[in-house]
Amino acid sequence: MKKLNILVLGSGGREHTFCWKLAQSKTIDQLFLAPGNAGTAALATNLDIGVNDFESVKKAVIQNNINLVLVGPEDPLVNGIHDFFLDDPQLNKIPLIGPQKLGAKLEGSKEFAKAFMSRHNIPTAQYGSFTSEKIEEGYDFLEQMKPPYVLKADGLAAGKGVLIINDLATAKKELSNMLLDQKFGKASSKVVIEEFLSGIELSCFVLTDGSNYVTLPMAKDYKRIGEGDTGLNTGGMGAVSPVPFADEKFYKVIQDTIVQPTIDGLKKDKIPYVGFVFIGLIRVGDAPYVIEYNVRMGDPETQVVLPRIKNDLAEMLYATAKGKLDQIELLVEDQSATTVVAVSGGYPEAYEKGKTIKGLPSSYNSIIFHAGTIFKEGEILTNGGRVLAVTSLGDNYKDALLQSYKLLEEINFEGMFFRKDIGFDL
């Protein structure tokens, strides 16, 4: 295998983790990130390009002799970057990891995903889908359901388009806010109403070349801002892998009833798919149900999944691009990995950027993954809601968490906040 020049698109903790893992590869010549962050700058060349600026991405690919592109976030995939590459004679021979626009609808449209699950008998919550013209039918549908009521914006809403409401009158009002007042903009021009499933959540990650696949280590993330899983939803406040309650028996049920039917369903529906499938699951009793699909790796779950994989990531991605994933045997570290995310004060609502990050140690046993950071005039400054994540490995998740928390005590920036109870429900 020749040495690769790889371009990773994105700027968050997930992309820093990809970069950290790829930098360890023997098969890489040069590594680029667009746009990257202060953490990736130490491992790769950051390019000042937005992930949805496809023409600038094309220029960078040609100028830097890129052999493979890895797309981190969902936006460019839903907007069709893979199709852009396939349609361009200068780019169509360059493999891109991430599904085409049709496959990306699994994340881009909740209704599309639910219909896919329904067609392929993949266990998920009962649902109905409504537009502003059908709002009265939406009200009727709510009246037939038991509380709590789950309302989901159909389109991308940066992880914030889901409402769980206990009261019928409030649920109707919020349905009106979403459909008529565009509470989540264009994303809520259609709303999916679902039955509420009560259980414990976990995330399953699959890498597929379109016919073969490998299931990566599972993880559990913590979405809410407040301890004890209270308060507003965020992009993720921490994660743990492996998931203690996902034993071999439960894992087999996930494979048989969800993973295999998902990959088979993509083939049956003639949906070309090369890249990661993130399956958000909930365990109800002993049965797993799908809450949602994402068409990329999760953040912050990537920060605990990749450190447990012993394989060369560049080799895995190259095999994926060439349709030879069946030749890869996944090797997984026995140790547990945990990550804890430090966020800006006020997040996930309004927060300030540009705060100096102090106390970043020069040597440590854990890994610090940057998310919303920027390097400016010799200082590392905050540049987002989720600022950085501290990942540690240990013989069990409790040992690993202790290490992460110990290191977080040394780091500080104005308004810094992190949850002190990651793993509390395990």
C-alpha positions as CSV (number, residue, x, y, z in Angstrom):
1,M,0.0,0.0,0.0
2,K,1.4,3.4,-1.0
3,K,1.8,6.2,1.5
4,L,-1.4,8.3,1.7
5,N,-2.1,12.0,1.9
6,I,-5.4,12.3,3.9
7,L,-7.7,15.2,4.3
8,V,-10.1,15.2,7.3
9,L,-13.1,17.6,7.1
10,G,-14.3,19.2,10.4
11,S,-13.1,21.1,13.4
12,G,-14.4,19.4,16.6
13,G,-13.3,16.8,19.1
14,R,-14.3,13.9,16.8
15,E,-11.9,15.3,14.1
16,H,-9.0,15.9,16.6
17,T,-9.5,12.2,17.6
18,F,-9.4,11.0,14.0
19,C,-6.3,13.1,13.5
20,W,-4.6,11.7,16.6
21,K,-5.3,8.2,15.5
22,L,-4.3,8.7,11.9
23,A,-1.0,10.5,13.0
24,Q,0.0,7.1,14.5
25,S,-0.3,5.3,11.1
26,K,2.8,4.0,9.2
27,T,0.9,4.4,5.9
28,I,0.4,8.2,6.0
29,D,2.7,10.7,4.3
30,Q,0.8,13.9,5.0
31,L,-2.3,14.8,7.1
32,F,-4.5,17.8,6.5
33,L,-7.6,19.1,8.4
34,A,-10.1,21.6,7.2
35,P,-10.6,23.8,9.2
36,G,-9.2,21.9,12.3
37,N,-8.6,23.5,15.7
38,A,-5.7,24.4,18.0
39,G,-5.3,20.7,19.0
40,T,-5.1,19.4,15.4
41,A,-2.5,22.0,14.5
42,A,0.1,20.1,16.5
43,L,-0.5,16.9,14.5
44,A,-1.5,18.0,11.0
45,T,-1.7,21.0,8.6
46,N,-4.9,23.0,9.3
47,L,-6.5,24.6,6.2
48,D,-8.7,27.6,6.6
49,I,-11.7,26.1,4.7
50,G,-15.3,25.6,5.7
51,V,-16.7,22.0,5.5
52,N,-19.5,23.2,3.1
53,D,-17.2,25.1,0.8
54,F,-16.9,22.3,-1.8
55,E,-15.0,24.3,-4.4
56,S,-12.3,25.2,-1.9
57,V,-12.2,21.6,-0.7
58,K,-11.6,20.6,-4.3
59,K,-8.7,23.1,-4.7
60,A,-7.1,21.8,-1.5
61,V,-7.5,18.1,-2.6
62,I,-5.8,18.9,-6.0
63,Q,-3.0,21.2,-4.6
64,N,-2.0,18.7,-1.8
65,N,-2.3,15.5,-3.8
66,I,-4.9,14.1,-1.4
67,N,-5.5,10.3,-1.9
68,L,-8.4,9.9,0.6
69,V,-11.0,12.3,2.2
70,L,-12.6,11.5,5.6
71,V,-15.7,13.6,6.4
72,G,-16.3,14.2,10.1
73,P,-19.6,16.1,10.5
74,E,-23.0,15.4,9.0
75,D,-23.6,18.8,7.3
76,P,-21.4,18.3,4.2
77,L,-22.7,14.7,3.7
78,V,-26.4,15.8,3.8
79,N,-25.4,18.6,1.4
80,G,-24.0,16.1,-1.0
81,I,-20.2,16.4,-0.8
82,H,-19.7,12.7,-1.9
83,D,-21.9,13.3,-4.9
84,F,-19.9,16.5,-5.7
85,F,-16.7,14.3,-5.8
86,L,-18.4,11.6,-8.0
87,D,-19.7,14.2,-10.5
88,D,-16.3,15.9,-10.9
89,P,-13.8,14.4,-13.4
90,Q,-10.9,15.7,-11.3
91,L,-12.1,14.2,-8.1
92,N,-14.1,11.1,-8.9
93,K,-11.2,8.7,-8.5
94,I,-10.4,10.0,-5.0
95,P,-12.2,8.0,-2.4
96,L,-14.3,9.8,0.2
97,I,-15.4,8.1,3.4
98,G,-19.0,9.2,4.1
99,P,-22.3,8.3,2.3
100,Q,-23.7,10.0,-0.7
101,K,-26.7,12.3,-0.3
102,L,-29.3,9.5,-0.5
103,G,-27.6,7.6,2.3
104,A,-27.1,10.8,4.3
105,K,-30.9,11.2,4.5
106,L,-30.8,8.6,7.2
107,E,-29.7,11.5,9.4
108,G,-30.9,14.4,7.3
109,S,-34.6,13.3,7.6
110,K,-36.1,11.6,10.6
111,E,-39.1,10.6,8.5
112,F,-36.8,8.9,5.9
113,A,-35.0,7.0,8.7
114,K,-38.3,5.8,10.3
115,A,-39.7,4.7,7.0
116,F,-36.4,2.7,6.3
117,M,-36.7,1.0,9.7
118,S,-40.3,0.2,9.2
119,R,-39.6,-1.3,5.7
120,H,-36.8,-3.6,7.1
121,N,-38.5,-4.6,10.4
122,I,-35.9,-2.8,12.5
123,P,-37.2,-2.3,16.0
124,T,-38.1,1.4,16.8
125,A,-40.8,3.5,18.4
126,Q,-44.2,3.8,16.8
127,Y,-44.5,7.2,15.0
128,G,-46.4,9.6,12.8
129,S,-45.1,12.4,10.5
130,F,-46.8,15.8,10.0
131,T,-46.5,19.1,8.1
132,S,-48.2,22.4,8.8
133,E,-51.1,21.4,6.4
134,K,-51.7,18.3,8.6
135,I,-51.3,20.0,12.0
136,E,-54.9,19.0,13.0
137,E,-54.0,15.3,12.3
138,G,-50.9,15.9,14.5
139,Y,-53.1,17.1,17.3
140,D,-55.4,14.0,16.9
141,F,-52.3,11.7,16.9
142,L,-51.1,13.3,20.2
143,E,-54.5,12.7,21.7
144,Q,-54.3,9.0,21.0
145,M,-50.9,8.6,22.6
146,K,-49.8,8.2,26.2
147,P,-47.4,10.8,27.7
148,P,-44.6,11.7,27.6
149,Y,-44.8,12.9,24.0
150,V,-41.7,12.9,21.8
151,L,-41.5,15.6,19.1
152,K,-38.6,15.6,16.6
153,A,-37.8,18.1,13.9
154,D,-37.4,16.1,10.7
155,G,-34.3,17.9,9.5
156,L,-30.9,18.7,11.0
157,A,-31.1,20.9,14.1
158,A,-27.6,20.4,15.5
159,G,-28.8,17.8,18.0
160,K,-31.3,20.2,19.6
161,G,-34.5,19.4,17.6
162,V,-36.0,16.9,20.0
163,L,-38.6,17.8,22.6
164,I,-39.9,15.4,25.3
165,I,-43.1,16.8,26.9
166,N,-45.3,15.4,29.7
167,D,-48.4,17.5,29.2
168,L,-50.8,17.2,26.2
169,A,-51.6,20.9,26.0
170,T,-47.9,21.8,26.0
171,A,-47.2,19.1,23.4
172,K,-49.8,20.6,21.0
173,K,-48.5,24.1,21.6
174,E,-44.9,23.0,20.8
175,L,-46.1,21.2,17.7
176,S,-47.6,24.5,16.6
177,N,-44.4,26.3,17.5
178,M,-42.4,23.9,15.4
179,L,-44.6,23.6,12.3
180,L,-46.2,27.1,12.2
181,D,-43.6,29.3,13.9
182,Q,-40.5,27.4,12.6
183,K,-39.1,27.0,16.1
184,F,-36.1,25.1,14.5
185,G,-36.2,26.9,11.2
186,K,-36.5,24.8,8.0
187,A,-35.6,21.6,10.1
188,S,-39.1,21.6,11.7
189,S,-41.2,22.2,8.5
190,K,-42.0,18.5,9.1
191,V,-42.3,17.0,12.6
192,V,-42.1,13.3,13.6
193,I,-44.1,12.4,16.7
194,E,-43.0,9.2,18.4
195,E,-44.1,7.0,21.3
196,F,-41.8,7.5,24.3
197,L,-39.5,4.5,25.1
198,S,-38.2,4.2,28.6
199,G,-34.8,2.6,29.1
200,I,-31.0,3.2,29.0
201,E,-29.3,4.6,25.9
202,L,-26.1,3.4,24.1
203,S,-24.4,4.0,20.8
204,C,-23.4,1.4,18.2
205,F,-20.9,2.3,15.5
206,V,-20.5,0.4,12.2
207,L,-18.0,1.0,9.4
208,T,-19.1,-0.3,6.0
209,D,-17.7,-0.4,2.5
210,G,-21.2,-1.0,1.0
211,S,-21.2,-4.8,1.4
212,N,-18.9,-5.7,4.2
213,Y,-18.9,-4.1,7.7
214,V,-17.2,-4.1,11.0
215,T,-18.9,-3.2,14.3
216,L,-16.7,-0.9,16.4
217,P,-16.7,-0.8,20.2
218,M,-20.0,0.4,21.7
219,A,-20.2,3.5,23.8
220,K,-22.6,5.4,26.0
221,D,-22.7,9.1,25.9
222,Y,-24.3,11.7,28.2
223,K,-26.3,14.4,26.3
224,R,-27.8,16.6,29.0
225,I,-26.0,19.6,30.5
226,G,-26.9,18.9,34.1
227,E,-25.9,16.2,36.5
228,G,-28.2,13.2,36.8
229,D,-29.1,13.8,33.1
230,T,-31.1,17.0,33.8
231,G,-31.4,20.2,31.8
232,L,-31.0,21.0,28.1
233,N,-29.7,18.6,25.5
234,T,-26.1,19.3,24.3
235,G,-23.9,17.8,21.7
236,G,-22.5,15.5,24.4
237,M,-20.9,16.0,27.9
238,G,-19.0,12.7,28.2
239,A,-18.8,9.1,27.2
240,V,-17.8,5.6,28.3
241,S,-16.7,2.5,26.4
242,P,-17.3,-0.4,26.7
243,V,-20.8,-0.3,28.0
244,P,-21.0,-2.5,31.1
245,F,-24.6,-3.6,30.5
246,A,-24.0,-4.6,26.9
247,D,-23.0,-8.2,27.4
248,E,-22.4,-10.8,24.7
249,K,-26.0,-11.9,24.6
250,F,-27.3,-8.3,24.2
251,Y,-24.6,-7.5,21.6
252,K,-25.8,-10.6,19.6
253,V,-29.4,-9.3,19.6
254,I,-28.2,-5.9,18.4
255,Q,-26.2,-7.6,15.6
256,D,-29.1,-9.9,14.5
257,T,-32.1,-7.5,14.8
258,I,-30.5,-4.1,14.0
259,V,-27.0,-4.0,12.5
260,Q,-27.3,-6.8,9.9
261,P,-30.9,-5.7,8.8
262,T,-29.5,-2.1,8.5
263,I,-26.7,-3.1,6.1
264,D,-29.0,-5.5,4.2
265,G,-31.7,-2.8,4.0
266,L,-29.2,-0.3,2.4
267,K,-28.4,-3.0,-0.2
268,K,-32.0,-3.9,-0.8
269,D,-33.0,-0.2,-1.2
270,K,-30.0,0.3,-3.6
271,I,-28.7,3.0,-1.3
272,P,-24.9,3.2,-1.9
273,Y,-23.2,3.6,1.4
274,V,-19.5,3.9,2.2
275,G,-18.6,5.2,5.7
276,F,-19.8,5.1,9.3
277,V,-23.3,4.3,10.5
278,F,-24.0,5.5,14.1
279,I,-27.0,3.7,15.5
280,G,-28.5,5.4,18.6
281,L,-30.0,2.7,20.7
282,I,-32.2,2.4,23.8
283,R,-32.4,-0.8,25.9
284,V,-36.0,-1.4,26.9
285,G,-36.0,-4.5,29.2
286,D,-33.8,-6.9,27.3
287,A,-34.6,-5.6,23.9
288,P,-32.7,-2.9,21.8
289,Y,-34.7,-0.3,19.8
290,V,-33.3,2.3,17.4
291,I,-33.8,5.9,18.4
292,E,-32.0,7.4,15.4
293,Y,-29.3,6.9,12.8
294,N,-26.4,9.3,12.2
295,V,-24.2,9.0,9.1
296,R,-20.9,9.7,10.8
297,M,-19.1,8.9,14.1
298,G,-20.5,10.5,17.3
299,D,-18.9,13.2,19.3
300,P,-17.8,12.7,22.1
301,E,-18.1,8.9,21.6
302,T,-15.3,8.9,19.0
303,Q,-13.0,10.1,21.8
304,V,-13.6,6.7,23.6
305,V,-14.1,4.4,20.7
306,L,-10.9,5.2,18.6
307,P,-8.5,4.9,21.6
308,R,-9.7,1.3,22.1
309,I,-9.0,0.3,18.5
310,K,-5.6,-1.2,18.0
311,N,-5.7,-1.3,14.2
312,D,-4.1,1.2,11.9
313,L,-7.0,3.6,11.1
314,A,-5.6,4.7,7.7
315,E,-5.4,1.0,6.6
316,M,-9.0,0.5,7.8
317,L,-10.2,3.5,5.8
318,Y,-8.3,2.5,2.7
319,A,-9.8,-1.0,2.9
320,T,-13.3,0.6,3.2
321,A,-12.6,2.8,0.2
322,K,-11.5,-0.3,-1.9
323,G,-14.4,-2.5,-0.8
324,K,-12.1,-4.8,1.1
325,L,-13.3,-4.4,4.7
326,D,-13.7,-8.1,4.9
327,Q,-9.9,-8.4,5.0
328,I,-9.7,-6.4,8.3
329,E,-9.8,-8.1,11.6
330,L,-10.8,-5.6,14.3
331,L,-8.5,-5.6,17.3
332,V,-9.9,-4.0,20.4
333,E,-8.2,-2.9,23.7
334,D,-9.6,-4.6,26.8
335,Q,-9.2,-1.5,28.9
336,S,-12.1,1.0,29.4
337,A,-12.0,4.5,28.0
338,T,-13.8,7.5,29.3
339,T,-14.0,11.1,28.2
340,V,-15.3,14.2,30.0
341,V,-16.1,17.3,28.1
342,A,-15.4,20.8,29.4
343,V,-17.8,23.5,28.0
344,S,-18.1,27.3,27.9
345,G,-20.2,29.0,30.6
346,G,-23.8,29.3,29.4
347,Y,-23.6,26.4,26.8
348,P,-25.8,25.0,25.3
349,E,-27.5,28.5,25.2
350,A,-25.6,31.8,24.6
351,Y,-21.9,31.6,25.6
352,E,-18.7,33.8,25.1
353,K,-15.7,32.8,23.0
354,G,-12.1,34.0,23.2
355,K,-11.3,32.9,26.8
356,T,-7.7,31.9,27.5
357,I,-7.2,28.3,28.4
358,K,-4.7,27.9,31.2
359,G,-3.1,24.9,32.8
360,L,-2.9,22.6,29.8
361,P,-0.1,20.3,31.0
362,S,2.8,19.4,28.7
363,S,2.9,15.7,29.8
364,Y,0.1,13.6,31.1
365,N,-1.3,10.0,31.0
366,S,-4.6,11.0,29.5
367,I,-5.4,12.5,26.0
368,I,-6.7,16.0,25.6
369,F,-8.9,16.3,22.6
370,H,-9.6,19.9,21.5
371,A,-13.1,20.8,20.1
372,G,-13.9,24.5,20.2
373,T,-10.4,26.0,20.4
374,I,-8.3,28.4,18.4
375,F,-4.6,29.3,18.5
376,K,-4.1,33.1,18.5
377,E,-1.0,35.2,19.2
378,G,0.7,32.4,21.1
379,E,-2.3,31.5,23.2
380,I,-5.0,28.7,23.0
381,L,-8.4,30.4,23.3
382,T,-12.0,29.0,23.6
383,N,-13.8,29.1,20.2
384,G,-17.0,27.1,20.8
385,G,-19.5,25.7,23.3
386,R,-17.8,22.4,23.8
387,V,-14.2,23.4,24.3
388,L,-12.2,20.2,25.0
389,A,-12.5,16.6,26.2
390,V,-10.2,14.6,28.5
391,T,-10.0,10.9,27.6
392,S,-8.4,8.3,29.8
393,L,-7.9,4.5,29.7
394,G,-8.1,2.3,32.8
395,D,-8.8,-1.2,34.0
396,N,-12.4,-0.2,34.4
397,Y,-14.5,2.9,33.7
398,K,-14.2,4.2,37.3
399,D,-10.4,4.2,37.2
400,A,-10.4,5.9,33.8
401,L,-12.9,8.6,35.0
402,L,-10.7,9.3,38.1
403,Q,-7.8,10.1,35.8
404,S,-9.9,12.3,33.5
405,Y,-11.3,14.3,36.5
406,K,-7.8,14.6,38.0
407,L,-6.5,16.2,34.8
408,L,-9.5,18.5,34.4
409,E,-8.8,20.0,37.9
410,E,-5.5,21.4,36.4
411,I,-7.2,23.0,33.3
412,N,-9.2,26.2,33.6
413,F,-10.7,29.0,31.5
414,E,-13.3,31.6,32.5
415,G,-16.8,30.0,32.9
416,M,-15.5,26.4,32.4
417,F,-18.0,23.7,33.3
418,F,-18.0,19.9,33.2
419,R,-20.3,17.2,34.6
420,K,-18.9,15.5,37.6
421,D,-21.2,12.4,37.3
422,I,-20.3,10.8,34.0
423,G,-21.0,7.0,34.3
424,F,-23.5,7.7,37.2
425,D,-26.1,5.3,35.8
426,L,-23.9,2.3,35.1
